[in-house]
Structure formats: C-alpha cells, structure tokens
C-alpha cells in the first residue's frame, strides 16, 4: 500500500480521474430530478419524525389529524402524493428543467417519505410506530434513501470515472465494486438488509454485516448454521423469534411451533 501513496499525481489523474468526475457529474450538472427526489425525501422524513415526536411528548403546536373521529395517518397524504406525481409523470410530456420537472420529483419524494415512515403500519396493519416493530419503518426509509443516493450520486459518479480511467484503473474499480457487491449479498442473506443496501454506498457497513453473526431466521442461518451457531444467533437476536417478517421466516416459525406442539 505504501508505494501506491507515493505514486506521481499523473498516475492518479489518469487511472482514477476522481476530480474530473466530481466536476462533471456533481458540480457542473447541478440538481437534477433524482437529486430533487432525494432531497425532498430526506427533508420530509426528518420533519415528519420531528413532528410526530413533538406530538408524542405533547410539545409544540402540532396534534393528531382526524376526520369525523377517524385518525388519519400521514401515510394517507403520502399515498395521494405518490398517485398525483405518478399521474403527472405519465400524462404530461414534461421536461426535467421545467416546472413539472420540479413538481414531479418533489411530490414523489415527499409522498415516499410520508408513506415509508409508516411502513410498519401497512406491513403489520397495526399502529406500531413507536414500538420495536416500528423500527421497520426506519429501515425502509434507510433502504430507499440509500437507493436514491446511489442513483443520484454514486452510479453517475463512478461511471464517469470508469469511462475516463485507463485499463488498470478500470480493472481496480471493477474488482472493488465486485467485492463490495459480494459483501452486500452476503449481508442481505444474513438478514441485515439495511446494512446491505447502505453498504452499496458505504462499503464498510456491508463488510461488517458480512463478517458478523447472521440473524436466526435468515436464509444464511438456515443453510449454513449448525446447532452451536444457531443458538448463538438466537441469543444475539431474540426479537427475531417474535416478529417474523419475510415469508420464509413465517414459514419457519410455523414449522417450529408445529414441532413444539403449540
């Protein structure tokens, strides 16, 4: 690693034209539709969490919204905003630089944030916003935020570097991202899908997730774990036995209950 650090500046500019790619894809391009979507998504999520926290603790001027005695969850306006942005995007021949080019991604980002912030509600059909199960909403927001960030910043940036790198640089970039993809897949199979998606942008999370113990209901644990590791996994993640999420997790829980005679 030491000799690489002392390579001439020309080596880095030719093999890994990071500065040129940053100028081309980040600074000169400016904010496009996907960047606008990401910005609206993140800002809306943070504001929504702040408002719901203030309502829960009785602080500030905010309160629950209800119509005719029926509590309206904020995923409802989120769904409507997603539908509106979808209709506008399909029905209107809009250009990214025009007014619709601002409305569509903004509405979509806001709607997606409001909807996914209550992901646990439409998954379990129970109001579990502030419970442990409500953590699934945060996980869903992190996953979509990582995907949007990858589309807004990651892919165009690295494609630009790839196109302007020499053969050696392109090979290193391909190997690096291939290894990151392997870490992400292993992490996902171990049941840590939030780490897997965020790892697409920040690879150390995928690396940590790939090394650490898998969740007991994950595909990785089912295929590769013996009794010892499965016992350790159940001790490390006891909540997995009480809140199965994916279809294979529910199927496994039913089999265990049948074997135990419950």
C-alpha positions as CSV (number, residue, x, y, z in Angstrom):
1,X,0.0,0.0,0.0
2,X,2.9,2.3,0.8
3,X,4.3,2.6,-2.8
4,X,0.8,3.5,-4.1
5,X,0.7,6.5,-1.9
6,X,3.9,7.9,-3.4
7,X,2.8,7.4,-7.0
8,X,3.0,10.6,-9.2
9,X,0.0,12.8,-9.4
10,X,-0.3,11.9,-13.1
11,X,-0.9,8.3,-12.2
12,X,-3.9,9.1,-10.1
13,X,-5.4,11.6,-12.6
14,X,-5.1,9.1,-15.4
15,X,-6.0,5.9,-13.5
16,X,-8.7,7.4,-11.2
17,X,-9.9,10.7,-12.6
18,X,-11.9,11.4,-9.4
19,X,-11.6,15.2,-9.5
20,X,-12.7,15.4,-13.2
21,X,-15.7,13.2,-12.4
22,X,-16.7,15.3,-9.4
23,X,-16.5,18.4,-11.6
24,X,-18.5,16.8,-14.4
25,X,-21.2,14.9,-12.5
26,X,-21.6,16.8,-9.3
27,X,-20.7,20.4,-9.5
28,X,-21.4,21.2,-13.2
29,X,-24.6,19.1,-13.6
30,X,-26.3,20.6,-10.5
31,X,-29.5,19.3,-9.0
32,X,-31.5,17.1,-11.3
33,X,-34.7,15.2,-10.9
34,X,-33.2,12.3,-8.9
35,X,-31.3,14.7,-6.6
36,X,-34.5,16.7,-6.1
37,X,-36.3,13.5,-5.1
38,X,-33.6,12.5,-2.7
39,X,-33.6,16.0,-1.1
40,X,-37.4,16.1,-0.7
41,X,-37.4,12.5,0.6
42,X,-34.8,13.2,3.3
43,X,-36.1,16.6,4.4
44,X,-39.7,15.3,4.6
45,X,-38.7,12.3,6.7
46,X,-36.7,14.4,9.2
47,X,-39.5,16.9,9.5
48,X,-42.1,14.2,9.9
49,X,-40.2,12.4,12.6
50,X,-39.7,15.7,14.4
51,X,-43.4,16.5,14.3
52,X,-44.5,13.0,15.4
53,X,-42.0,13.2,18.3
54,X,-43.4,16.5,19.4
55,X,-47.0,15.2,19.3
56,X,-46.0,12.1,21.3
57,X,-44.4,14.2,24.0
58,X,-47.1,17.0,23.9
59,X,-44.7,19.7,22.8
60,X,-45.3,22.3,20.1
61,X,-48.5,23.4,18.3
62,X,-48.9,20.1,16.4
63,X,-51.6,17.4,17.0
64,X,-53.1,14.3,15.5
65,X,-55.1,14.7,12.4
66,X,-58.6,13.3,12.3
67,X,-61.7,13.5,10.1
68,X,-65.1,12.6,11.5
69,X,-63.5,11.0,14.5
70,X,-61.2,8.8,12.3
71,X,-57.5,9.2,12.9
72,X,-55.7,10.0,9.6
73,X,-52.2,8.6,9.5
74,X,-49.7,10.6,7.5
75,X,-49.2,7.7,5.0
76,X,-52.6,8.7,3.6
77,X,-51.5,12.1,2.1
78,X,-48.3,10.3,1.2
79,X,-50.2,7.8,-1.0
80,X,-52.1,10.6,-2.6
81,X,-48.9,12.5,-3.4
82,X,-47.4,9.3,-4.9
83,X,-50.5,8.9,-7.1
84,X,-50.5,12.6,-8.1
85,X,-46.9,12.5,-9.1
86,X,-47.4,9.3,-11.0
87,X,-50.3,10.7,-12.9
88,X,-48.4,13.9,-13.8
89,X,-45.4,12.0,-14.8
90,X,-47.4,9.7,-17.1
91,X,-49.9,12.2,-18.5
92,X,-47.7,15.2,-19.1
93,X,-44.8,15.4,-21.5
94,X,-42.6,17.3,-19.1
95,X,-39.0,18.3,-19.3
96,X,-36.6,18.0,-16.3
97,X,-35.8,21.7,-16.4
98,X,-39.4,22.9,-16.4
99,X,-42.0,23.4,-13.6
100,X,-43.2,19.9,-13.8
101,X,-39.6,18.8,-13.6
102,X,-39.6,20.3,-10.1
103,X,-43.1,19.2,-9.1
104,X,-43.0,15.6,-10.0
105,X,-39.8,14.6,-8.2
106,X,-40.7,16.8,-5.2
107,X,-44.1,15.3,-4.8
108,X,-42.7,11.8,-5.2
109,X,-40.0,12.4,-2.6
110,X,-42.5,13.8,-0.1
111,X,-45.0,11.1,-0.7
112,X,-42.5,8.3,-0.5
113,X,-41.2,9.7,2.8
114,X,-44.7,10.0,4.3
115,X,-45.6,6.6,3.2
116,X,-42.5,4.7,4.2
117,X,-42.3,6.4,7.5
118,X,-45.3,4.2,8.4
119,X,-44.0,1.1,6.6
120,X,-44.5,-1.0,9.7
121,X,-48.2,0.1,9.8
122,X,-49.0,-1.1,6.3
123,X,-46.9,-4.2,6.9
124,X,-48.5,-5.4,10.1
125,X,-51.8,-3.5,9.9
126,X,-51.1,-2.3,13.5
127,X,-50.1,1.1,14.8
128,X,-46.6,0.2,16.0
129,X,-45.0,3.5,15.1
130,X,-43.1,3.9,18.5
131,X,-42.7,0.2,19.3
132,X,-39.8,-2.1,18.5
133,X,-41.7,-3.3,15.3
134,X,-41.9,0.3,14.2
135,X,-38.1,0.2,13.6
136,X,-39.0,-1.4,10.3
137,X,-40.2,1.9,9.0
138,X,-36.8,3.5,9.7
139,X,-35.2,0.5,8.0
140,X,-37.4,1.0,4.9
141,X,-36.5,4.7,4.8
142,X,-32.8,4.0,5.1
143,X,-33.0,1.4,2.2
144,X,-34.9,3.8,-0.2
145,X,-32.6,6.7,0.8
146,X,-29.6,4.6,0.0
147,X,-31.0,3.6,-3.3
148,X,-31.8,7.2,-4.2
149,X,-28.4,8.3,-3.1
150,X,-26.8,5.6,-5.2
151,X,-28.8,6.8,-8.2
152,X,-28.2,10.5,-7.5
153,X,-24.5,10.4,-6.6
154,X,-23.0,7.0,-6.8
155,X,-23.7,5.5,-10.2
156,X,-23.2,8.6,-12.4
157,X,-20.0,9.5,-10.5
158,X,-18.4,6.1,-10.8
159,X,-19.5,5.6,-14.5
160,X,-17.7,8.9,-15.3
161,X,-14.6,7.6,-13.5
162,X,-14.8,4.3,-15.3
163,X,-15.1,5.9,-18.8
164,X,-12.1,8.1,-18.2
165,X,-9.8,5.6,-16.4
166,X,-7.1,3.7,-18.0
167,X,-7.2,-0.1,-18.2
168,X,-5.5,-0.6,-14.8
169,X,-7.8,1.8,-13.1
170,X,-10.9,0.3,-14.7
171,X,-9.8,-3.1,-13.5
172,X,-9.3,-2.0,-10.0
173,X,-12.7,-0.2,-9.9
174,X,-14.4,-3.3,-11.3
175,X,-12.7,-5.5,-8.7
176,X,-13.5,-3.1,-5.9
177,X,-17.2,-2.8,-6.7
178,X,-17.5,-6.5,-7.3
179,X,-16.1,-7.3,-3.9
180,X,-18.5,-4.7,-2.4
181,X,-21.4,-6.4,-4.2
182,X,-20.3,-9.8,-2.7
183,X,-20.3,-8.2,0.8
184,X,-23.7,-6.7,0.2
185,X,-25.2,-10.0,-1.0
186,X,-23.8,-11.9,2.0
187,X,-25.1,-9.3,4.4
188,X,-28.5,-9.4,2.8
189,X,-28.6,-13.2,3.1
190,X,-27.7,-12.9,6.7
191,X,-30.9,-10.9,7.3
192,X,-29.3,-7.5,7.6
193,X,-30.8,-5.9,4.6
194,X,-30.5,-2.3,5.9
195,X,-26.7,-2.8,6.2
196,X,-26.7,-4.4,2.7
197,X,-28.4,-1.5,0.9
198,X,-26.5,1.2,2.7
199,X,-23.3,-0.8,2.1
200,X,-23.8,-0.1,-1.6
201,X,-22.7,3.4,-0.8
202,X,-20.6,3.0,2.3
203,X,-18.9,-0.4,1.9
204,X,-17.6,-0.8,5.5
205,X,-21.2,-1.4,6.7
206,X,-21.5,-4.3,4.2
207,X,-18.1,-5.6,5.2
208,X,-19.1,-5.6,8.9
209,X,-22.5,-7.2,8.2
210,X,-20.9,-9.9,6.1
211,X,-18.5,-10.8,9.0
212,X,-20.9,-10.7,11.9
213,X,-23.4,-13.3,13.0
214,X,-26.5,-13.9,10.8
215,X,-30.0,-13.4,12.1
216,X,-31.6,-16.8,13.1
217,X,-34.4,-16.5,10.6
218,X,-32.2,-15.5,7.7
219,X,-31.5,-17.7,4.7
220,X,-27.8,-17.8,5.6
221,X,-28.5,-19.2,9.0
222,X,-30.9,-21.8,7.6
223,X,-28.4,-23.1,5.1
224,X,-25.0,-22.8,6.8
225,X,-25.5,-22.7,10.6
226,X,-25.3,-25.7,12.9
227,X,-26.7,-26.0,16.4
228,X,-23.9,-24.0,18.0
229,X,-24.1,-21.0,15.7
230,X,-27.9,-21.1,15.6
231,X,-28.0,-21.0,19.4
232,X,-25.6,-18.0,19.4
233,X,-27.7,-16.3,16.8
234,X,-30.9,-16.8,18.7
235,X,-29.3,-15.4,21.8
236,X,-27.9,-12.4,19.9
237,X,-31.3,-11.6,18.1
238,X,-34.1,-12.8,20.4
239,X,-36.6,-10.5,18.8
240,X,-36.4,-12.4,15.5
241,X,-38.4,-15.2,17.1
242,X,-41.3,-12.9,17.9
243,X,-41.6,-10.8,14.8
244,X,-41.0,-12.8,11.6
245,X,-41.0,-10.5,8.6
246,X,-40.4,-12.4,5.3
247,X,-42.4,-15.3,4.1
248,X,-39.6,-17.8,4.8
249,X,-39.4,-16.5,8.3
250,X,-43.1,-17.0,8.9
251,X,-42.9,-20.5,7.4
252,X,-40.1,-21.5,9.6
253,X,-41.9,-20.2,12.7
254,X,-44.9,-22.3,11.9
255,X,-42.7,-25.4,11.5
256,X,-41.1,-24.7,14.9
257,X,-44.5,-24.2,16.5
258,X,-45.8,-27.5,15.0
259,X,-42.7,-29.4,16.2
260,X,-43.1,-28.0,19.7
261,X,-46.8,-28.9,19.7
262,X,-48.0,-25.3,20.2
